[in-house]
Amino acid sequence: MIGAVCPLCHELTGTVLSNTLRRGTGIVYYCSRCDLGFLIGEKREGYYHREYRDTVNHKAEGGETTPQEIFDSYRRHQRKRYAMIEPNLRPDISILEIGASAGQFLTHVGGRRCAIEPDYLCCAFMRKFGIEVDSNYLRNSRFYNEKFDVVCSFQTLEHVDDPRAFLAEVKHVLKPGGVAFIETPNLYDSLRSVWGIPEYEKFFFHADHLFYFSWKSLVKYAVKAGFTKPQVFFTQDYSLLNHIHWLMNKGPQADCHVGLGPVKFGGKDSGMAAWLSHKLAALNDEYVSMLESTGETSNMTMILTN
């Protein structure tokens, strides 16, 4: 039997989710026992120190970018993340973000702000905001023998070679009673599970994501890392307008701003624009609530308490 060994349960599977990737080459296998997708593909040493940011960014087709462009593009879209973490924030907090990019989230919080980010240029950029940075991975960083009130990691776990080891390192740097917030893409993204758009399948799977998690596989990894009672919340970032665009045009919007931003129109007739914006914003809220209730959102956030 041709197949691959699941990295979570170590059983052989021959089920293939995709052998066509948006970037790179490889095969994404699926383990039904763990409800986990995982990529068997090429290893790219040092890729995240700079090349990744020149490939993956706010533009649909990628391309070279700068820390300032990343910061300007994504800082405005941190509202949902901040709302989830805000109850745990206070003026004297210590917070560590793993995979902090250009600091677009950390600049919204106070206290002692620390960041792990392999991209050297992003590290230099974050220092301008007083953020303490290290370009080494957590275990080899200056922060590994410290303890933090909050650890967060957005859209990073799916990139690491060993999710269990990553989460165990998160546990290691959490204070007793500290809380971690781990956000990942959802294997059951509604553009796949609800709408079944073939072009999105080819867009969804790519060489930068080594794992494709469900809530079930996320929880399994957290328990293996030593956490008890993990909580998983379903979170939707892209709007109804983005999904309508995919349904009608079979491809992504030119950049992230319309899909991640508020539903709001302008035009010569301000009254009509305001009316339509209000109606579509209400419909969008209802649509997002429905996706969250069925677990078919673009992302999931796992909350872990030490």
Rosetta silent file (secondary structure, phi, psi, omega in degrees, C-alpha in Angstrom):
SEQUENCE: MIGAVCPLCHELTGTVLSNTLRRGTGIVYYCSRCDLGFLIGEKREGYYHREYRDTVNHKAEGGETTPQEIFDSYRRHQRKRYAMIEPNLRPDISILEIGASAGQFLTHVGGRRCAIEPDYLCCAFMRKFGIEVDSNYLRNSRFYNEKFDVVCSFQTLEHVDDPRAFLAEVKHVLKPGGVAFIETPNLYDSLRSVWGIPEYEKFFFHADHLFYFSWKSLVKYAVKAGFTKPQVFFTQDYSLLNHIHWLMNKGPQADCHVGLGPVKFGGKDSGMAAWLSHKLAALNDEYVSMLESTGETSNMTMILTN
SCORE:     score description
SCORE:     0.000 S_00000001
   1 L     0.000  127.512  176.969    0.000    0.000    0.000 S_00000001
   2 L   -86.525  134.486 -179.907    1.355    3.402   -0.988 S_00000001
   3 L   178.599 -154.610 -178.161    0.790    6.080    1.629 S_00000001
   4 E  -147.440  156.501 -179.883    2.291    7.948    4.557 S_00000001
   5 E   -90.208  126.111  178.721    2.507    7.565    8.318 S_00000001
   6 L   -62.987  128.129 -178.867    0.357   10.003   10.300 S_00000001
   7 L   -71.459  -10.374 -178.895    2.653   12.114   12.507 S_00000001
   8 L   -96.443  -50.448 -179.320    0.029   12.145   15.287 S_00000001
   9 L  -103.311   -9.943  176.759   -1.110    8.510   15.664 S_00000001
  10 L    66.318   24.010  174.316    1.731    6.906   13.637 S_00000001
  11 L   -99.530  153.392 -178.652   -0.670    4.756   11.610 S_00000001
  12 E   -78.265  137.749  174.104   -0.396    4.351    7.846 S_00000001
  13 E  -133.281  144.896  176.056   -2.884    6.183    5.633 S_00000001
  14 L  -112.596    3.877 -177.681   -3.336    6.158    1.880 S_00000001
  15 L   -77.828  128.166 -178.271   -5.985    8.887    1.721 S_00000001
  16 E  -110.148  127.506  173.358   -4.888   11.921   -0.301 S_00000001
  17 E   -84.715  -39.646 -179.888   -6.440   15.368    0.136 S_00000001
  18 E  -161.433  139.610  169.683   -4.396   17.013   -2.608 S_00000001
  19 L  -118.700   14.075  174.922   -1.415   16.344   -4.834 S_00000001
  20 L  -123.655  117.604 -176.252   -1.624   19.782   -6.453 S_00000001
  21 L  -109.265  150.430  176.931   -0.284   22.678   -4.376 S_00000001
  22 L   -63.692  -41.749  176.357   -0.574   26.422   -4.886 S_00000001
  23 L  -131.278  138.886  176.273    3.153   26.758   -4.223 S_00000001
  24 L    78.372 -172.387 -178.307    5.766   24.023   -4.299 S_00000001
  25 L  -129.365  155.115  178.635    5.339   20.289   -4.710 S_00000001
  26 E   151.974 -178.703  179.948    4.199   17.494   -2.446 S_00000001
  27 E  -127.356  131.427  174.886    1.209   15.411   -1.365 S_00000001
  28 E   -97.372  114.088  178.391   -1.246   16.268    1.411 S_00000001
  29 E   -94.755  163.790 -179.251   -2.392   13.083    3.118 S_00000001
  30 E  -131.697  130.081  174.911   -5.351   12.686    5.477 S_00000001
  31 E  -104.562  114.755 -178.681   -5.628   10.565    8.622 S_00000001
  32 L   -72.151  -26.868  178.295   -9.285    9.821    9.438 S_00000001
  33 L   -63.950  -40.907 -176.176   -8.392    8.580   12.928 S_00000001
  34 L  -100.179  -10.208 -174.791   -6.956   11.968   13.881 S_00000001
  35 L    56.098   52.493 -172.751   -8.940   14.119   11.417 S_00000001
  36 E  -133.237  133.684  169.446   -5.626   15.619   10.330 S_00000001
  37 E  -100.634  143.518  179.584   -4.128   16.625    6.999 S_00000001
  38 E  -147.989  144.217 -174.372   -0.347   16.633    6.657 S_00000001
  39 E   -95.369  132.044  168.230    2.068   17.437    3.848 S_00000001
  40 E  -107.473  107.044 -175.879    4.802   15.167    2.597 S_00000001
  41 E  -155.769 -164.423 -175.761    7.058   17.480    0.585 S_00000001
  42 L   -75.671  147.808  174.053   10.407   19.159    0.289 S_00000001
  43 L   -91.989  140.193 -178.139   12.282   20.609    3.287 S_00000001
  44 L  -129.744   93.215 -178.366   13.449   24.221    2.964 S_00000001
  45 L   -67.111  135.227  175.870   16.124   25.178    5.461 S_00000001
  46 L    74.055    4.831 -175.016   16.289   28.873    6.331 S_00000001
  47 H   -58.419  -38.769 -173.525   13.194   29.631    4.255 S_00000001
  48 H   -81.311   -5.269  179.022   11.492   31.708    6.954 S_00000001
  49 H   -71.896  -24.896  172.620   14.427   34.061    7.527 S_00000001
  50 L  -162.128  -41.682 -172.263   13.411   36.121    4.499 S_00000001
  51 H   -57.455  -36.887 -178.081   12.203   34.204    1.428 S_00000001
  52 H   -57.258  -44.288 -177.296    8.806   33.408    3.015 S_00000001
  53 H   -71.079  -18.357  175.105    7.871   37.096    3.355 S_00000001
  54 H   -86.927   -4.743 -178.323    8.745   37.682   -0.286 S_00000001
  55 L  -112.842  -40.527 -173.669    6.354   34.896   -1.254 S_00000001
  56 L  -117.397  118.576  179.738    3.435   35.050    1.190 S_00000001
  57 L  -160.634 -157.030 -174.846    1.803   38.372    2.104 S_00000001
  58 L   -74.249  -11.822 -179.838   -1.326   40.486    1.692 S_00000001
  59 E   -88.095  138.504 -177.077   -1.285   40.208   -2.112 S_00000001
  60 L   -58.302  -37.749 -177.187   -3.212   37.302   -3.626 S_00000001
  61 L   -96.817    7.126 -179.595   -0.359   36.429   -5.972 S_00000001
  62 L    71.483 -160.097 -178.918    2.431   37.113   -3.471 S_00000001
  63 L   120.814  163.349 -176.134    5.562   38.985   -4.438 S_00000001
  64 L   -60.160  140.005 -179.353    8.332   40.883   -2.706 S_00000001
  65 L  -145.115  173.653 -179.482    7.217   42.979    0.241 S_00000001
  66 L  -123.335  160.706  175.605    8.643   44.935    3.193 S_00000001
  67 H   -56.355  -36.920 -179.978    7.932   44.886    6.948 S_00000001
  68 H   -64.178  -41.582  178.310    6.292   48.308    6.628 S_00000001
  69 H   -63.910  -42.916  178.506    3.901   47.005    3.938 S_00000001
  70 H   -61.771  -46.653 -179.217    3.036   43.956    6.049 S_00000001
  71 H   -60.609  -49.513 -178.557    2.461   46.129    9.113 S_00000001
  72 H   -63.535  -33.346 -176.809    0.302   48.653    7.259 S_00000001
  73 H   -75.820  -39.994 -170.706   -1.747   45.907    5.611 S_00000001
  74 H  -104.532  -16.482 -177.048   -2.530   43.754    8.631 S_00000001
  75 H   -60.306  -34.208 -177.438   -2.450   46.041   11.680 S_00000001
  76 H   -73.124   -9.194 -173.732   -5.985   47.253   10.937 S_00000001
  77 H  -112.893   34.731 -176.795   -7.337   43.673   10.956 S_00000001
  78 L  -105.559    8.375 -171.701   -6.487   42.586   14.523 S_00000001
  79 H   -59.137  -47.850 -176.195   -9.825   43.403   16.174 S_00000001
  80 H   -67.283  -38.841  177.748  -11.090   39.838   16.679 S_00000001
  81 H   -63.777  -46.061 -179.397   -7.772   38.599   18.017 S_00000001
  82 H   -62.333  -41.553 -179.092   -7.514   41.487   20.447 S_00000001
  83 H   -61.335  -35.268 -179.705  -11.101   40.985   21.632 S_00000001
  84 H   -72.289  -36.502 -175.249  -10.367   37.350   22.478 S_00000001
  85 H   -89.845  -23.455 -171.583   -7.167   38.114   24.388 S_00000001
  86 H   -51.355  -39.418  179.709   -8.201   41.445   25.957 S_00000001
  87 H   -60.046  -19.600 -179.516   -9.738   39.941   29.169 S_00000001
  88 H   -96.529    0.608 -176.675   -6.270   38.601   30.034 S_00000001
  89 L   -92.146  147.284  173.730   -4.452   41.901   29.480 S_00000001
  90 L  -154.666  165.534 -173.280   -3.344   44.353   32.147 S_00000001
  91 L   -59.374  -31.208 -175.659   -0.722   47.153   32.269 S_00000001
  92 L  -100.637   19.937 -175.816    2.021   44.994   33.811 S_00000001
  93 L   -69.986  152.586  168.315    1.478   41.944   31.607 S_00000001
  94 E  -114.089  126.916 -176.009    4.264   40.020   29.908 S_00000001
  95 E  -132.157  135.646  177.792    3.290   38.683   26.493 S_00000001
  96 E  -119.976  125.678  173.117    5.218   36.621   23.956 S_00000001
  97 E  -108.008  129.323 -179.882    4.083   36.241   20.366 S_00000001
  98 E  -102.333  119.676 -173.343    5.608   33.403   18.358 S_00000001
  99 L    80.505   53.782 -168.710    5.705   34.188   14.652 S_00000001
 100 L   -81.148   -4.307  179.528    5.039   37.887   15.206 S_00000001
 101 L    57.559 -125.106 -178.444    5.571   38.984   11.595 S_00000001
 102 L  -100.284   13.459  177.480    6.020   42.799   11.599 S_00000001
 103 L    87.716   16.494 -174.484    4.405   43.328   15.016 S_00000001
 104 L   -63.778  -27.483  174.510    0.941   44.168   13.735 S_00000001
 105 L   -87.586  -46.660 -173.412   -0.730   42.513   16.729 S_00000001
 106 H   -60.753  -27.155  179.637    1.760   43.331   19.505 S_00000001
 107 H   -70.659   -7.232  177.017    1.548   47.063   18.838 S_00000001
 108 H   -89.517  -11.288 -175.072   -2.066   46.921   20.083 S_00000001
 109 L  -115.266  162.302  178.145   -1.109   45.733   23.580 S_00000001
 110 L  -106.352 -162.185 -178.549    0.849   47.189   26.478 S_00000001
 111 L    76.066 -161.400  177.421    3.146   45.731   29.099 S_00000001
 112 E   -84.085  119.134 -175.598    6.314   43.853   28.250 S_00000001
 113 E  -111.716  123.976 -178.448    6.040   42.742   24.622 S_00000001
 114 E  -127.850  151.460 -174.030    8.332   40.027   23.266 S_00000001
 115 E  -142.789  138.862  165.663    8.452   38.377   19.863 S_00000001
 116 E  -103.537  122.779  179.846    9.888   35.349   18.116 S_00000001
 117 L  -153.827  115.245 -177.580   10.215   36.069   14.397 S_00000001
 118 L   -65.322  -26.043 -176.863   12.673   34.357   11.993 S_00000001
 119 L   -72.617  115.806 -175.609   12.549   37.206    9.459 S_00000001
 120 H   -62.434  -39.262 -178.598   15.538   39.457   10.235 S_00000001
 121 H   -67.913  -38.296  177.200   14.024   42.549    8.613 S_00000001
 122 H   -66.107  -36.581  176.832   10.789   42.176   10.586 S_00000001
 123 H   -60.246  -48.020  179.543   12.821   41.853   13.788 S_00000001
 124 H   -61.760  -37.479  179.849   14.608   45.133   13.086 S_00000001
 125 H   -65.366  -42.926 -177.602   11.266   46.768   12.272 S_00000001
 126 H   -67.561  -29.040  179.887    9.645   45.667   15.554 S_00000001
 127 H   -61.170  -25.153  179.282   12.477   47.063   17.665 S_00000001
 128 L   -64.958  -20.447 -179.786   11.312   50.546   16.654 S_00000001
 129 L   -99.008    7.658 -178.715    8.182   49.940   18.773 S_00000001
 130 L    78.991   16.267  178.172   10.105   48.807   21.839 S_00000001
 131 L   -84.568  131.272  175.651    9.300   45.146   21.224 S_00000001
 132 E   -79.085  130.335 -172.131   11.962   42.695   22.424 S_00000001
 133 E  -130.275  156.911  173.341   12.733   40.293   19.577 S_00000001
 134 E  -148.064  130.328 -178.836   14.655   37.114   18.802 S_00000001
 135 L   -88.101   -3.785  175.171   15.014   35.554   15.350 S_00000001
 136 L   -79.816  154.621  172.272   15.785   32.098   16.780 S_00000001
 137 L   -65.889  159.166 -166.084   13.046   29.542   17.239 S_00000001
 138 H   -51.821  -47.510 -175.495   11.664   29.474   20.774 S_00000001
 139 H   -59.988  -32.271 -178.435   13.776   26.654   22.229 S_00000001
 140 H   -99.525   10.126 -175.026   16.996   28.380   21.149 S_00000001
 141 L   -92.131  168.919  176.698   15.828   31.907   21.950 S_00000001
 142 L   -68.045  -15.195 -175.266   16.620   34.256   24.818 S_00000001
 143 L   -93.382   -6.787 -169.452   13.031   33.830   26.025 S_00000001
 144 L   -65.693  -30.172  179.891   13.012   30.051   26.537 S_00000001
 145 L   -99.464   17.979  173.853   13.992   30.167   30.204 S_00000001
 146 L  -106.081  171.213  178.964   11.588   32.997   31.026 S_00000001
 147 L  -126.075  138.790 -175.049    7.900   32.814   32.001 S_00000001
 148 E  -124.673  149.568  175.296    5.072   34.814   30.429 S_00000001
 149 E   -69.748  -40.771 -177.405    1.497   35.657   31.396 S_00000001
 150 E  -134.412  135.052  170.012    0.274   35.266   27.819 S_00000001
 151 E  -122.334  132.320  177.569    1.721   33.455   24.815 S_00000001
 152 E  -132.236  152.673 -179.975    0.050   33.855   21.439 S_00000001
 153 E  -153.402  116.217 -175.841    0.740   32.462   18.012 S_00000001
 154 E  -111.408  122.022  175.324   -1.343   33.293   14.961 S_00000001
 155 L    57.765   43.670 -178.756   -1.148   31.229   11.775 S_00000001
 156 L  -124.315  -39.218 -174.095    2.133   29.610   12.811 S_00000001
 157 H   -56.196  -34.173 -178.132    1.469   26.104   14.160 S_00000001
 158 H   -69.436  -11.470 -179.260    0.637   24.805   10.678 S_00000001
 159 H   -93.811  -16.173 -169.484    4.178   25.726    9.549 S_00000001
 160 L   -85.681  154.175 -178.648    6.195   23.844   12.187 S_00000001
 161 L   -69.482  -33.443 -173.459    7.733   20.395   11.775 S_00000001
 162 L  -136.767   92.794 -178.247    6.466   19.073   15.126 S_00000001
 163 H   -59.588  -36.255  179.155    3.263   20.623   16.548 S_00000001
 164 H   -62.349  -46.172  179.643    3.483   18.607   19.782 S_00000001
 165 H   -64.140  -39.724  178.443    7.005   19.881   20.507 S_00000001
 166 H   -59.511  -47.931 -178.485    5.947   23.441   19.625 S_00000001
 167 H   -68.835  -32.676  175.839    3.023   23.329   22.072 S_00000001
 168 H   -65.342  -36.542  177.022    5.214   21.747   24.756 S_00000001
 169 H   -68.861  -36.942  174.323    7.616   24.688   24.381 S_00000001
 170 H   -59.387  -45.095  178.918    4.672   27.083   24.713 S_00000001
 171 H   -61.105  -38.522 -178.226    3.740   25.325   27.969 S_00000001
 172 H   -61.592  -35.352 -175.850    7.335   25.610   29.163 S_00000001
 173 H   -96.187    2.282  176.765    7.359   29.422   28.898 S_00000001
 174 E   -85.581  137.398  171.027    3.900   29.980   30.419 S_00000001
 175 E   -66.195  158.147  170.589    3.614   31.085   34.033 S_00000001
 176 E   -57.151  127.677 -175.737    1.395   28.957   36.290 S_00000001
 177 E    84.503   -3.361  177.811   -2.100   30.117   35.384 S_00000001
 178 E   -69.274  160.596 -174.391   -0.797   31.673   32.164 S_00000001
 179 E  -126.625  137.386  175.914   -2.853   31.440   28.987 S_00000001
 180 E  -114.313  143.536  177.454   -1.874   30.634   25.405 S_00000001
 181 E  -122.278  115.315 -175.792   -3.852   31.524   22.271 S_00000001
 182 E  -118.611  112.635 -179.452   -3.049   29.415   19.210 S_00000001
 183 E  -105.398  133.390  177.786   -4.754   30.331   15.926 S_00000001
 184 E  -138.322  160.384  169.224   -4.624   28.062   12.884 S_00000001
 185 E   -63.886  156.599 -177.792   -6.480   27.636    9.591 S_00000001
 186 L  -103.722  125.453  176.500   -9.431   25.227    9.720 S_00000001
 187 L   -55.638  -30.298 -178.637   -9.397   22.091    7.574 S_00000001
 188 L   -99.228   38.243  170.292  -13.164   22.557    7.313 S_00000001
 189 L   -48.540  133.367 -173.127  -13.010   26.066    5.884 S_00000001
 190 H   -63.448  -26.065  177.529  -16.479   26.742    4.449 S_00000001
 191 H   -65.983  -19.793  172.236  -15.151   27.494    0.961 S_00000001
 192 H   -94.742  -54.208 -168.028  -14.202   23.801    0.969 S_00000001
 193 H   -79.969  -31.309 -179.856  -16.794   22.156    3.217 S_00000001
 194 L   -95.089  -50.971 -170.753  -19.889   24.225    2.396 S_00000001
 195 L   -96.048  -20.978  174.532  -19.314   25.596   -1.093 S_00000001
 196 L    56.150   47.098 -177.315  -16.919   23.006   -2.516 S_00000001
 197 L   -82.586  113.385 -176.349  -15.157   25.387   -4.888 S_00000001
 198 H   -56.639  -39.830 -179.344  -12.564   23.366   -6.877 S_00000001
 199 H   -65.007  -30.214  177.904  -10.386   26.424   -7.494 S_00000001
 200 H   -71.955  -32.734  175.354  -10.259   27.082   -3.755 S_00000001
 201 H   -55.059  -45.673 -179.189   -8.996   23.542   -3.154 S_00000001
 202 H   -69.482  -28.286  178.441   -5.950   24.379   -5.272 S_00000001
 203 H   -78.236  -37.038 -172.993   -5.559   27.700   -3.441 S_00000001
 204 H   -68.731  -43.280 -176.792   -5.997   26.226    0.071 S_00000001
 205 L   -91.182  123.849  178.012   -3.272   23.580   -0.060 S_00000001
 206 L  -151.355  167.467 -168.629    0.279   24.864   -0.446 S_00000001
 207 L   -70.328  -13.524 -179.232    3.849   23.988    0.469 S_00000001
 208 L   -80.316  -19.881  179.781    4.101   26.458    3.366 S_00000001
 209 L  -102.699  114.178 -179.695    1.522   24.587    5.477 S_00000001
 210 L   -85.073  -19.512 -178.063    2.803   21.258    6.756 S_00000001
 211 E  -135.691  149.323  177.270   -0.411   20.528    8.693 S_00000001
 212 E  -128.860  101.039 -169.236   -4.150   21.021    8.151 S_00000001
 213 E   -90.569  145.838  160.579   -5.899   20.852   11.521 S_00000001
 214 L  -102.277  172.841  176.392   -9.438   20.113   12.592 S_00000001
 215 H   -62.658  -34.799 -178.712  -10.554   20.947   16.134 S_00000001
 216 H   -63.458  -46.576 -178.744  -10.142   17.255   16.961 S_00000001
 217 H   -71.780  -33.296  174.692   -6.498   17.063   15.852 S_00000001
 218 H   -58.954  -48.851 -179.391   -5.681   20.400   17.536 S_00000001
 219 H   -62.574  -41.337  179.095   -6.967   19.093   20.856 S_00000001
 220 H   -59.483  -43.844  179.483   -5.075   15.805   20.445 S_00000001
 221 H   -65.156  -40.209 -179.081   -1.806   17.648   19.902 S_00000001
 222 H   -64.346  -41.150  178.910   -2.428   19.923   22.913 S_00000001
 223 H   -65.739  -41.410  177.008   -3.118   16.955   25.202 S_00000001
 224 H   -62.331  -27.973  179.909    0.026   15.198   23.966 S_00000001
 225 L   -83.670   -3.540  175.337    1.949   18.398   24.832 S_00000001
 226 L   105.289    3.459  177.806    0.717   18.253   28.436 S_00000001
 227 L   -85.427  147.160  174.371   -2.248   20.640   28.437 S_00000001
 228 L  -113.913  145.621  177.626   -5.544   19.665   30.048 S_00000001
 229 L    54.280   53.051  173.454   -8.992   20.827   28.918 S_00000001
 230 L   -61.659  145.309  175.566   -8.019   22.685   25.707 S_00000001
 231 E  -115.971  136.361  179.039  -10.767   24.926   24.360 S_00000001
 232 E  -120.895  128.883  177.467  -11.281   25.512   20.642 S_00000001
 233 E  -117.912  140.032 -179.902  -13.252   28.441   19.233 S_00000001
 234 E   -91.162  128.880 -175.395  -14.189   28.826   15.575 S_00000001
 235 E  -130.347  135.441 -179.468  -13.288   32.217   14.104 S_00000001
 236 L  -112.228  124.981  178.552  -14.060   33.671   10.684 S_00000001
 237 L   -99.926  -51.530 -177.600  -11.867   36.412    9.262 S_00000001
 238 L   -74.720  143.899 -170.529  -12.857   36.804    5.594 S_00000001
 239 L   -86.680  173.893  174.254  -16.313   38.280    4.981 S_00000001
 240 H   -56.276  -37.551  179.831  -19.363   37.226    3.027 S_00000001
 241 H   -61.728  -37.514  176.830  -18.225   39.545    0.222 S_00000001
 242 H   -64.231  -42.283 -178.971  -15.009   37.529   -0.098 S_00000001
 243 H   -68.684  -37.983  175.510  -16.984   34.290   -0.308 S_00000001
 244 H   -62.551  -39.876  177.307  -19.353   35.722   -2.906 S_00000001
 245 H   -59.611  -44.980  177.622  -16.290   36.775   -4.922 S_00000001
 246 H   -61.956  -43.334 -178.486  -14.968   33.207   -4.781 S_00000001
 247 H   -64.216  -35.993 -176.148  -18.353   31.777   -5.763 S_00000001
 248 H   -88.981  -36.744 -171.392  -18.729   34.119   -8.730 S_00000001
 249 H  -110.261   -6.669  176.462  -15.147   34.532   -9.943 S_00000001
 250 L    57.855   34.048  179.167  -13.515   31.264   -8.835 S_00000001
 251 L  -166.376  170.743 -177.528  -10.484   33.100   -7.479 S_00000001
 252 L   -77.900  162.073  169.962   -9.229   35.394   -4.701 S_00000001
 253 L   -71.455  164.185 -173.173   -9.628   39.152   -4.475 S_00000001
 254 L   -61.698  -36.328  175.667   -6.588   41.207   -5.463 S_00000001
 255 E  -146.745 -176.224 -170.429   -5.580   41.809   -1.835 S_00000001
 256 L   -83.609  -13.079 -163.822   -6.837   41.129    1.678 S_00000001
 257 H   -68.028  -43.136 -179.743   -8.428   44.481    2.525 S_00000001
 258 H   -65.579  -43.927 -177.479  -11.961   44.106    1.124 S_00000001
 259 H   -69.435  -31.802 -178.550  -12.335   40.593    2.506 S_00000001
 260 H   -94.597  -18.624 -176.002  -10.951   41.401    5.949 S_00000001
 261 L   -84.879  176.347  178.070  -12.373   44.900    6.303 S_00000001
 262 L   -68.248  152.753  177.314  -15.876   46.060    7.276 S_00000001
 263 L   -78.223  104.737 -175.166  -18.696   45.775    4.756 S_00000001
 264 L  -153.059  130.050 -178.767  -18.974   49.389    3.642 S_00000001
 265 L  -116.331  154.115  172.281  -19.696   51.038    0.284 S_00000001
 266 L  -120.042  176.924  179.117  -19.318   54.552   -1.058 S_00000001
 267 L   160.282  178.072 -179.119  -20.854   56.267   -4.080 S_00000001
 268 L   -65.488  -36.155 -179.609  -22.621   59.343   -5.343 S_00000001
 269 L   -96.884   94.500 -175.502  -25.794   58.481   -3.462 S_00000001
 270 H   -63.643  -33.168  178.879  -24.625   58.375    0.154 S_00000001
 271 H   -64.960  -46.150  178.376  -28.057   57.349    1.403 S_00000001
 272 H   -64.590  -41.483  179.170  -28.231   54.304   -0.856 S_00000001
 273 H   -61.586  -43.645  179.720  -24.638   53.390   -0.025 S_00000001
 274 H   -64.659  -41.033  179.422  -25.349   53.607    3.704 S_00000001
 275 H   -62.434  -48.802 -178.413  -28.521   51.494    3.343 S_00000001
 276 H   -66.306  -40.177  178.027  -26.791   48.750    1.355 S_00000001
 277 H   -60.041  -43.579  179.938  -23.765   48.756    3.669 S_00000001
 278 H   -63.422  -45.226 -178.971  -26.038   48.358    6.697 S_00000001
 279 H   -64.130  -44.839 -178.165  -28.020   45.515    5.137 S_00000001
 280 H   -71.488  -33.904  176.872  -24.945   43.611    3.974 S_00000001
 281 H   -64.248  -41.324  177.653  -23.125   44.137    7.291 S_00000001
 282 H   -65.021  -42.472  178.015  -26.086   42.620    9.143 S_00000001
 283 H   -64.629  -39.118  178.079  -26.219   39.703    6.697 S_00000001
 284 H   -61.497  -43.874  179.450  -22.473   39.215    7.073 S_00000001
 285 H   -60.839  -40.960  179.027  -22.812   39.030   10.876 S_00000001
 286 H   -66.941  -40.956  178.945  -25.546   36.415   10.516 S_00000001
 287 H   -62.817  -46.603  179.775  -23.476   34.431    8.002 S_00000001
 288 H   -62.477  -41.936  178.668  -20.394   34.457   10.255 S_00000001
 289 H   -60.774  -38.666  179.237  -22.485   33.372   13.261 S_00000001
 290 H   -67.206  -42.606  178.378  -23.838   30.446   11.266 S_00000001
 291 H   -63.411  -39.708  179.214  -20.354   29.351   10.194 S_00000001
 292 H   -65.512  -35.768 -178.543  -19.131   29.584   13.785 S_00000001
 293 H   -71.210  -27.561  179.760  -22.063   27.470   14.989 S_00000001
 294 H   -97.682   -4.841 -179.878  -21.276   24.694   12.476 S_00000001
 295 L    73.947   25.350 -177.458  -17.487   24.848   12.893 S_00000001
 296 L  -114.042   46.823  179.708  -16.923   25.705    9.223 S_00000001
 297 L   -91.708  169.308  178.237  -14.934   28.905    9.671 S_00000001
 298 L   -69.184  -33.729 -175.040  -11.666   29.903    8.045 S_00000001
 299 E  -131.602  166.054  170.320   -9.773   29.703   11.347 S_00000001
 300 E  -132.075  146.278  173.273   -9.788   28.156   14.804 S_00000001
 301 E  -121.388  122.531  178.273   -8.327   29.551   18.017 S_00000001
 302 E  -100.105  129.124  179.486   -7.274   27.141   20.740 S_00000001
 303 E  -107.339  125.883 -175.314   -7.034   28.512   24.282 S_00000001
 304 E  -124.424  128.778  178.537   -4.658   26.676   26.626 S_00000001
 305 E  -110.321  133.363 -177.867   -4.246   27.331   30.353 S_00000001
 306 L   -83.511    0.000    0.000   -1.115   26.244   32.180 S_00000001
